[in-house]
Amino acid sequence: MPAAMAGAGGSGGRALDCRSFWKAGAYEAPAAPTRELHDALETGDFDRARVHPKFLHTNATSHKWAFGAIAELLDNAVDEICNGATFIKVDKSINLKDNSPMLIFQDDGGGMDPEGVRQCMSLGFSTKKSKTTIGQYGNGFKTSTMRLGADAIVFTRAIRGSNVTLSIGLLSYTFLRRTMKDDIVVPMLDFKIQDGNIVPLVYGSQGDWDSSLKIILDWSPFSSREELLQQFQDVDSHGTKVAIYNLWMNDDGLLELDFEDDDEDILLRDQGGASASGGFRKLQKEMVEQHISHRLRFSLRAYTSILYLRKFNNFQIILRGKPVEQISINDELKFKKVVTYKPQVAHDSHVVSVNVDVGFAKEAPVLGIFGMNVYHKNRLIMPFWKVLQEGSSRGRSVVGVLEANFIEPAHDKQDFERTPLFIRLETKLRQIIVDFWKEKCHLIGYQPVNPHLRTQYKATLKDSAGPGTRVQQKASSARNTGGLSSNLLPETYDDVAAVGLAANGSHLQSSGQAQENSMESEGLDEDLVEIGSHGVLDPNFIEKLSEENIALFSRREELRQRDTQLKQMIGDLEHELEETKMKCCQLVAELKVRKNQQHLPYM
C-alpha cells in the first residue's frame, strides 16, 4: 500500500471512497423523499433554489491545474495588502485524526467578520469591485479549495471598530457526500472577545450553534472546542488561516501534491517527470529542466516566483518556511526593446496603450527558450505562451512580457477566452516577435535577415578573422568543449546555410551606438557554432541539424537538376515548334503554287 494511502479512511472511516479529484463527482445522488418536499412546502424553503453538493465538485473542475487553484488562494492574500497584509504562508501540516497531510494557507490580512466569512462561503458572492483587486467573481475560494482537497476549514479573526470576532467555517464535500445531503450545508461558529475572554456569538438559536459545533468536530481534523480555538493562537490580532485536508490523489493512490522530495517546495507529482524533448545530451537536458519555463509546471516555488509582475515592497510569499524570491522576467532579457500596442477595445472607450517588453532570453542562443508572459492586473495568466510554432527557428529565444488589463481572463485565471480582442492580441504579438527577430537575431549569432546588415556582418567577420585565426578559433573551441565538433544551424529566411553563434552561447559584445548593428569578432565564425566551457550544444543535436542541412542541399541539387531538365525540354519543344512552323510555311507556299497553277488559262 502506498504511504499516501495510510490513514486514507479518515476518522471513523469518514473519507470519500474515491480520492481522485476527476472521479469524485461520479456518484448517484439520492432523490429527495416526498416527505421532505412536503416539509419544504410547509416551511417555505421550497421557494429557495437549492445547490446540490455535486456542484462543489463540478464548480471546481474549472481548475485543470492544481497550481492554478493555489494561485487563487494566494490572490486572496495579495488583495488583502490594502488591509495591512504582509505575508501569506503556504505549508504542510498533519491531520492528527488520521495522520494525513493538510495544506495550510495563512495570512495576516484584515480577516473576515461573521458576515464576511458567510459571504466567502457563499457561491458567487463578491464584494471585490476595485479595479486593482485580482478577485472579482466570488468563486475562487470554493473552486480552489475543492480542487485541492475534499474538505476545507477556515479560521478568521477580524477587528471591526471595537469588536473583535473569531469565526470558523467548514466546507466539507466528505460530510455532504457521507450524510447524503441534497443541499450544501456549511456549518459555522462565531466567537467574540468579551472582557478578555472568548465567548460564543450566537446569531440564531443555541441549538443551531451546538449543532454546527458537533458537525465541525465530527468532520474536521479537530476533536474539541479547545483544539479549534488553539488554531487562533498564531493568527495574531487579525488574519485568516485555511486548512485543506483529505487532499486529492492520482490514479496510483499517491497525493497529487508531493511534500517529500523537496523540504522547501511543493511539487506536482504527475508533472515532475515531464522532461525536455530528445536531441539533447545530459548537460543540456539538465539546463532545460532547471529553467523557470520548465520548472513552473511542477514546482510551486518556481511558479510563485513569477506569479506577480511587480515585486512586493512589504509583502512576502513564504513557502514551507522560506520566502519565495520574486523573479522579474523583464530583468532577465537581453537586447530588450519596448513596443507600444494600442488595442481596439471598443469604439466608445478611452484609448488603451500597452507596453510589450521583448528581448532575448539570457540563455540565448544555447537554449531555445521562448514565449510571451501575459499578466492581468499584476497576476500571471499565460506563462511562456508559444505565440509562434514550436518547430520554427524564427523567434527562437525571444521572450516577452506584457500586462493586458484591457482583456478579461477566464475564470480559472490560466487563459483568456478566444474573443476577437484576444485574437487581435495574438496576431499583434506574433508580429512583434517576428519584427524583433528580423531586426536583432544577428546579436545572438544568427545571420542578419536584413541584407544591409548581413553585408556588414560578413564584412566584419572577413576583416577580423583570417584563415589562420579561424583555424585557431576552431581548435580553441574544440579544447573548450572537450572535443565537441561544430556544425551548421539552419537559416530561416533565405537560402543562406551558415549561421554563426556567439561563444559560450552568450550575446555578442558591442559598444556605443553601434551595439545593434555591429559586433566584435571575438568568438565568431560565419561557418562555426562556437561552444564555450559551459556550452551544452549536444553533438547528436548538431549532427541532426547537419543531416537536415545535407538533406536540404541534396534536395536543392535535385531541384536544380530538375530545373536543367525542364529547361532542356523547353528548348527542345521550342526547336520542334520552329521546325513545325517552317514546315507549315512550306506547305502554305506549295498550296499557293498549286492554286495558281489551277487558275492558269489554257494555251
C-alpha positions in Angstrom: 0.0 0.0 0.0 1.5 3.4 -0.9 2.4 5.6 2.1 0.0 8.3 0.9 -2.9 5.9 1.4 -2.1 5.2 5.0 -4.9 6.6 7.1 -7.0 7.4 4.0 -10.0 6.0 5.7 -10.1 9.1 7.9 -11.6 9.3 11.3 -14.2 6.6 11.7 -13.8 5.7 8.0 -15.2 9.1 7.0 -13.1 9.8 4.0 -14.5 9.5 0.5 -14.4 6.2 -1.2 -12.9 7.8 -4.3 -9.9 10.1 -3.6 -9.2 11.0 -7.2 -10.5 14.5 -8.0 -11.5 13.8 -11.5 -13.6 10.8 -10.4 -15.0 12.2 -7.1 -18.1 13.7 -8.8 -19.3 10.4 -10.3 -21.8 9.1 -7.8 -25.6 8.7 -7.7 -27.3 11.3 -5.7 -30.5 10.3 -3.9 -33.7 11.9 -4.8 -35.4 13.9 -2.1 -38.2 11.9 -0.4 -41.7 13.0 -0.9 -42.0 13.8 2.8 -39.1 16.2 2.5 -40.7 18.1 -0.4 -43.9 18.3 1.7 -42.0 19.7 4.7 -40.2 22.2 2.4 -43.5 23.5 1.1 -44.8 23.8 4.7 -41.8 25.8 5.9 -41.4 28.0 2.7 -37.9 26.5 1.9 -39.3 25.3 -1.4 -39.1 28.9 -2.7 -35.3 28.8 -2.2 -33.1 27.5 -5.1 -31.1 24.6 -3.8 -27.4 23.9 -4.7 -26.6 20.2 -4.7 -23.2 19.1 -3.2 -22.2 17.8 -6.7 -22.0 21.4 -7.7 -19.0 21.9 -5.4 -17.1 19.3 -7.5 -18.4 20.4 -10.9 -17.5 24.0 -10.0 -14.0 23.1 -9.0 -13.3 21.4 -12.4 -12.7 24.8 -13.8 -9.2 24.4 -12.4 -7.4 21.9 -14.7 -4.2 22.6 -12.9 -3.7 22.3 -9.1 -1.2 25.2 -9.0 -4.0 27.4 -10.6 -6.1 26.6 -7.6 -3.2 27.5 -5.2 -2.7 30.8 -7.1 -6.4 31.7 -6.4 -5.8 31.5 -2.6 -2.6 33.5 -3.0 -4.6 36.1 -4.8 -6.9 36.5 -1.9 -4.0 37.2 0.4 -2.5 39.7 -2.1 -5.8 41.5 -2.3 -5.5 42.0 1.5 -2.3 44.0 1.2 -4.5 47.1 1.2 -5.8 45.9 4.6 -2.3 45.5 6.1 -1.3 42.0 5.0 2.4 41.5 5.0 2.7 37.7 4.3 0.9 34.6 3.1 2.3 31.3 4.4 1.9 28.1 2.5 2.9 25.0 4.3 2.1 21.4 5.2 0.6 20.2 8.5 -0.7 16.9 9.8 -4.3 15.9 10.4 -3.9 14.3 13.9 -7.1 12.2 13.4 -5.6 10.1 10.6 -2.0 11.3 10.3 -2.6 12.5 6.7 -1.1 15.7 5.3 -3.0 19.0 5.2 -2.3 22.1 3.1 -2.2 25.3 5.1 -2.7 28.9 3.9 -2.3 31.7 6.5 -2.2 35.5 6.0 -2.2 38.5 8.3 -4.8 40.5 6.3 -7.8 42.2 7.7 -9.6 38.9 8.3 -13.4 38.4 8.0 -16.1 39.2 10.4 -19.1 36.8 10.7 -20.9 38.5 7.8 -17.7 38.4 5.7 -17.0 34.7 6.3 -20.6 33.8 5.3 -20.1 35.8 2.1 -16.8 33.9 1.5 -18.6 30.6 1.9 -21.5 31.6 -0.4 -21.4 30.8 -4.1 -20.8 33.6 -6.5 -20.8 36.4 -3.9 -18.0 39.0 -4.1 -17.5 42.5 -2.7 -14.3 43.0 -4.7 -15.3 45.6 -7.3 -12.0 47.5 -7.2 -10.0 47.9 -10.5 -6.9 46.8 -8.7 -8.0 43.7 -6.9 -7.4 40.4 -8.6 -10.5 38.6 -7.4 -13.9 39.6 -8.7 -16.2 36.6 -9.3 -16.7 35.5 -5.7 -16.0 31.9 -6.7 -12.3 31.5 -6.3 -12.2 30.2 -2.7 -14.8 27.5 -3.3 -13.3 26.3 -6.6 -9.7 26.4 -5.4 -10.2 24.6 -2.0 -12.4 21.9 -3.5 -9.8 21.4 -6.4 -7.0 20.7 -3.9 -8.9 18.6 -1.3 -12.3 17.2 -0.4 -12.6 19.4 2.7 -11.5 22.8 4.0 -11.9 24.6 7.3 -11.4 28.4 7.7 -10.3 30.2 10.8 -10.5 34.0 10.6 -10.1 36.8 13.1 -11.2 40.4 12.5 -11.4 43.7 14.2 -14.3 46.0 13.2 -14.3 49.1 15.3 -14.2 48.0 18.9 -15.5 44.5 18.2 -13.1 41.5 17.9 -14.6 38.4 16.4 -13.4 34.9 15.6 -15.2 32.8 13.0 -14.9 29.2 11.9 -16.5 27.7 8.7 -16.4 24.2 7.3 -16.8 23.4 3.6 -16.8 19.6 3.6 -17.5 17.6 0.5 -16.9 14.5 2.5 -19.5 15.5 5.1 -22.1 16.3 2.4 -21.4 13.1 0.5 -21.3 10.8 3.5 -24.5 12.2 5.0 -26.2 12.1 1.6 -27.2 15.7 1.7 -29.1 17.1 -1.3 -28.2 20.7 -0.4 -24.9 22.4 0.5 -24.8 22.9 4.3 -21.9 24.9 5.6 -21.7 24.9 9.5 -20.2 28.0 11.0 -19.2 29.1 14.5 -18.7 32.6 15.8 -17.0 33.9 18.9 -16.3 37.4 20.3 -13.7 38.8 22.7 -15.5 40.0 25.8 -13.6 41.2 28.9 -10.6 39.3 27.6 -12.4 36.1 27.2 -13.6 34.2 24.1 -17.3 33.6 24.3 -19.8 32.2 21.7 -21.5 34.6 19.5 -25.0 33.2 18.7 -26.9 34.7 15.8 -29.7 32.0 15.6 -30.6 29.6 18.3 -28.2 27.9 20.8 -29.4 24.6 19.3 -28.2 25.6 15.8 -24.8 26.8 17.3 -24.4 23.5 19.1 -25.3 21.5 16.0 -22.7 23.4 13.9 -20.1 22.7 16.6 -20.9 18.9 16.6 -20.6 18.7 12.8 -17.3 20.6 12.7 -15.8 18.4 15.4 -17.1 15.2 13.7 -15.9 16.1 10.2 -12.8 18.3 10.8 -9.3 17.4 11.9 -10.1 18.8 15.4 -11.7 16.9 18.2 -12.7 19.6 20.7 -13.7 23.2 21.0 -10.4 23.9 22.7 -8.4 22.5 19.7 -10.4 24.7 17.4 -9.6 27.8 19.4 -5.9 26.9 19.6 -5.8 27.5 15.8 -6.1 31.2 16.5 -3.0 31.4 18.7 -0.7 32.2 15.7 -3.3 34.3 13.8 -2.3 37.3 15.9 -4.7 40.3 16.1 -6.2 39.7 12.6 -5.8 37.4 9.7 -7.1 34.1 8.1 -6.0 30.5 8.2 -7.3 27.9 5.7 -6.6 24.2 6.3 -7.4 21.9 3.3 -7.4 18.2 4.1 -8.3 14.9 2.5 -6.1 16.0 -0.3 -6.8 14.5 -3.7 -4.7 11.6 -5.1 -3.8 10.5 -8.5 -4.8 7.2 -10.1 -1.8 5.4 -8.4 -3.1 6.3 -5.0 -0.4 8.9 -4.4 -1.1 12.5 -3.4 -1.2 15.0 -6.3 0.9 17.3 -4.2 4.4 16.0 -3.3 5.7 17.3 0.0 8.5 14.8 0.4 11.0 15.3 -2.5 11.8 18.9 -1.5 11.5 20.2 2.1 11.3 23.8 0.8 8.9 23.3 -2.0 5.6 21.7 -3.0 5.8 19.7 -6.2 3.2 18.4 -8.6 3.8 14.7 -8.7 2.4 13.9 -12.2 4.2 16.8 -13.8 7.7 16.4 -12.4 8.6 13.7 -14.8 8.0 15.8 -17.9 11.4 16.3 -19.4 13.0 18.1 -22.3 12.5 16.7 -25.8 15.0 14.4 -27.4 18.2 15.5 -29.1 19.9 16.8 -26.0 22.8 15.5 -24.0 22.6 15.2 -20.3 24.1 18.6 -19.5 21.8 20.4 -21.9 18.8 18.5 -20.7 19.6 19.4 -17.1 19.8 23.1 -18.1 16.4 23.0 -19.8 14.8 21.2 -16.8 16.2 23.8 -14.4 14.9 26.7 -16.4 12.0 28.6 -14.9 9.8 28.0 -18.0 10.0 24.2 -17.3 10.1 24.2 -13.5 7.0 26.3 -13.1 5.0 23.3 -14.4 5.7 21.2 -11.3 7.5 23.4 -8.8 5.3 25.8 -6.7 8.3 27.8 -5.7 9.2 28.4 -9.3 5.6 29.2 -10.3 5.1 31.7 -7.5 8.4 33.4 -8.2 7.0 34.8 -11.4 3.3 34.8 -10.5 3.2 38.6 -9.9 4.6 41.1 -12.3 5.7 43.8 -9.9 7.8 42.9 -6.9 6.2 43.5 -3.5 7.6 46.1 -1.1 6.3 44.9 2.2 4.7 41.5 1.4 6.2 38.0 1.2 5.0 34.6 0.0 6.5 32.2 2.5 6.6 28.6 1.1 7.3 25.9 3.7 9.1 28.4 5.9 11.3 30.0 3.3 10.3 33.3 1.5 9.9 33.0 -2.3 12.3 35.1 -4.2 10.4 37.0 -6.8 11.8 37.0 -10.3 11.2 39.7 -12.9 11.3 38.1 -16.3 11.7 41.6 -17.7 15.1 42.0 -15.9 16.4 38.8 -17.5 16.1 39.9 -21.1 19.0 40.8 -23.4 18.8 43.5 -26.1 15.4 44.4 -24.7 13.0 46.6 -26.7 9.7 48.2 -25.7 6.9 48.1 -28.3 3.7 50.1 -27.7 0.5 48.4 -28.6 -2.9 50.2 -28.7 -5.7 47.6 -28.9 -9.0 48.4 -30.4 -11.0 47.8 -27.2 -14.3 49.5 -28.0 -15.5 52.5 -30.0 -16.9 54.3 -27.0 -14.0 53.6 -24.6 -10.8 55.6 -23.9 -7.7 54.7 -25.8 -5.7 51.9 -24.2 -1.9 51.8 -24.5 0.1 48.6 -23.6 3.9 48.3 -23.4 5.2 45.0 -24.6 8.8 44.3 -23.4 10.5 41.9 -25.8 14.1 40.6 -25.8 16.2 37.5 -26.0 16.4 35.1 -23.0 19.6 35.3 -21.1 20.4 31.7 -22.2 20.1 32.6 -25.9 21.1 31.0 -28.2 22.2 27.9 -26.3 18.7 27.1 -25.1 15.8 27.9 -27.3 13.5 29.2 -24.5 10.8 31.5 -25.9 7.3 32.7 -25.3 5.2 35.6 -24.2 4.3 36.1 -20.5 0.9 37.7 -20.2 -0.2 39.3 -16.9 -3.6 40.7 -15.9 -3.7 43.2 -13.0 -0.2 42.2 -12.0 -1.1 38.4 -12.0 0.4 35.9 -14.4 -2.2 34.4 -16.7 -0.2 32.8 -19.5 3.5 31.9 -18.8 5.8 31.5 -21.8 2.9 31.4 -24.3 4.1 29.9 -27.6 2.7 32.5 -30.0 4.8 31.1 -32.8 5.0 27.5 -33.8 7.3 25.3 -31.7 9.4 24.0 -34.6 10.3 27.3 -36.3 13.7 28.8 -35.7 12.1 32.2 -36.4 11.6 33.8 -33.0 14.0 31.4 -31.3 15.0 32.6 -27.8 12.6 35.6 -27.9 10.8 36.2 -24.7 8.2 38.9 -24.0 6.3 40.4 -21.1 3.1 42.5 -21.1 0.2 43.4 -18.7 -3.0 43.0 -20.6 -5.6 44.7 -18.4 -7.8 45.5 -21.3 -8.9 41.9 -21.7 -10.7 39.7 -19.1 -9.2 36.3 -18.2 -11.1 33.1 -17.9 -12.5 32.1 -14.5 -9.5 29.9 -13.6 -7.1 32.8 -14.5 -5.0 30.4 -16.6 -6.1 31.6 -20.0 -8.1 34.1 -22.0 -11.3 33.5 -23.8 -10.7 33.4 -27.6 -12.6 36.6 -28.3 -11.9 38.8 -31.3 -9.9 41.1 -29.0 -7.7 38.2 -27.9 -7.2 37.0 -31.4 -6.0 40.5 -32.4 -3.6 40.5 -29.4 -2.2 37.1 -30.6 -1.7 38.4 -34.1 0.0 41.6 -32.8 2.3 39.7 -30.5 3.3 37.3 -33.4 4.2 40.4 -35.5 6.2 41.9 -32.7 8.2 38.8 -32.2 8.9 38.4 -36.0 9.9 42.0 -36.4 12.2 41.8 -33.3 13.8 38.7 -34.7 14.4 40.2 -38.1 15.9 43.3 -36.6 18.1 41.7 -33.9 18.7 38.0 -34.5 22.3 38.7 -35.5 23.0 39.9 -32.0 22.9 36.4 -30.7 24.8 34.9 -33.6 22.2 34.2 -36.4 22.8 35.5 -39.9 21.2 39.0 -40.2 17.9 38.9 -42.1 18.3 42.5 -43.4 20.6 42.3 -46.5 22.4 45.5 -45.5 23.1 44.1 -42.0 24.2 40.8 -43.5 26.7 42.5 -45.7 28.1 44.4 -42.7 28.1 41.2 -40.6 30.1 39.2 -43.2 32.5 42.1 -43.8 33.2 42.3 -40.1 33.9 38.6 -39.9 36.1 38.7 -43.0 38.1 41.7 -41.8 38.6 40.5 -38.3 39.2 36.7 -38.7 41.6 35.5 -41.4 42.1 31.8 -42.2 44.7 31.4 -39.6 42.5 32.9 -36.9 39.6 30.8 -38.0 41.7 27.6 -37.6 42.9 28.8 -34.2 39.3 29.5 -33.1 38.1 26.1 -34.2 41.0 24.4 -32.3 40.3 26.6 -29.2 36.6 25.7 -29.4 37.4 22.0 -29.6 39.6 22.3 -26.5 37.0 24.3 -24.5 34.2 21.8 -25.3 36.1 18.6 -24.8 36.4 17.9 -28.4 32.8 18.5 -29.4 32.6 19.2 -33.1 30.8 22.2 -34.5 28.4 22.4 -37.3 25.8 24.5 -39.0 22.4 25.7 -37.9 19.6 26.3 -40.4 18.8 29.7 -41.7 15.2 30.7 -41.5 14.5 33.3 -44.1 16.6 32.6 -47.1 18.9 30.1 -48.7 22.0 31.0 -46.7 23.0 27.9 -44.9 25.6 29.1 -42.4 24.6 30.7 -39.1 27.2 31.8 -36.5 26.6 31.6 -32.8 28.4 33.5 -30.1 31.0 31.9 -27.9 29.6 30.3 -24.7 26.1 30.8 -26.1 26.1 34.4 -24.9 25.2 37.6 -26.6 27.7 39.3 -28.9 29.6 42.2 -27.4 29.2 45.7 -29.0 29.7 49.3 -28.0 28.0 52.7 -28.2 25.6 53.5 -30.9 26.7 50.5 -33.0 25.5 47.9 -30.5 22.6 46.7 -32.6 24.3 46.9 -36.0 27.9 45.7 -35.5 29.7 43.1 -33.4 33.2 42.3 -32.2 34.8 39.4 -33.9 36.0 37.5 -30.8 34.4 34.1 -30.7 32.6 34.5 -34.0 32.7 32.4 -37.2 30.4 32.5 -40.1 30.5 28.8 -40.5 31.0 27.8 -36.9 28.8 27.2 -33.9 31.1 28.1 -31.0 30.7 26.3 -27.7 32.4 27.7 -24.6 33.5 26.0 -21.4 29.9 25.9 -20.2 28.4 25.1 -23.6 25.7 22.5 -23.8 25.1 22.0 -27.5 24.8 18.3 -28.0 26.8 16.5 -30.8 23.7 14.4 -31.5 21.6 17.6 -31.8 24.3 19.2 -34.0 24.6 16.1 -36.1 20.8 16.1 -36.6 20.9 19.7 -37.8 23.9 18.8 -40.1 21.9 15.9 -41.6 19.0 18.2 -42.2 21.3 20.7 -43.9 22.7 17.9 -46.1 19.2 16.8 -46.9 18.3 20.4 -47.9 21.4 20.8 -50.0 20.7 17.4 -51.7 17.1 18.5 -52.3 18.3 21.8 -53.8 20.7 19.9 -56.2 17.8 17.6 -57.2 15.7 20.7 -57.9 18.5 22.3 -59.9 18.9 19.1 -62.0 15.2 19.1 -62.5 15.3 22.7 -63.5 18.0 22.0 -66.0 16.0 19.1 -67.4 12.9 21.3 -67.7 14.9 24.0 -69.5 16.3 21.4 -71.9 12.8 20.1 -72.5 11.5 23.6 -73.2 14.4 24.2 -75.6 13.7 21.0 -77.5 10.0 21.9 -77.7 10.8 25.4 -78.9 13.1 24.0 -81.6 10.4 21.5 -82.6 7.9 24.3 -82.7 10.2 26.3 -85.0 10.6 23.3 -87.3 6.9 22.8 -87.4 6.4 26.5 -88.3 8.9 26.2 -91.1 7.1 23.1 -92.5 3.8 25.0 -92.2 5.2 27.8 -94.2 6.5 25.4 -96.9 3.1 23.8 -97.1 1.3 27.1 -97.5 3.7 28.1 -100.2 3.2 24.8 -102.1 -0.6 25.2 -101.7 -0.5 28.7 -103.2 1.6 27.4 -106.1 -0.9 24.7 -106.8 -3.8 27.1 -106.6 -2.1 29.4 -109.1 -1.4 26.6 -111.5 -5.1 25.6 -111.4 -6.2 29.1 -112.4 -3.8 29.5 -115.4 -5.6 29.9 -118.9 -5.4 27.0 -121.4 -2.9 27.5 -124.2 
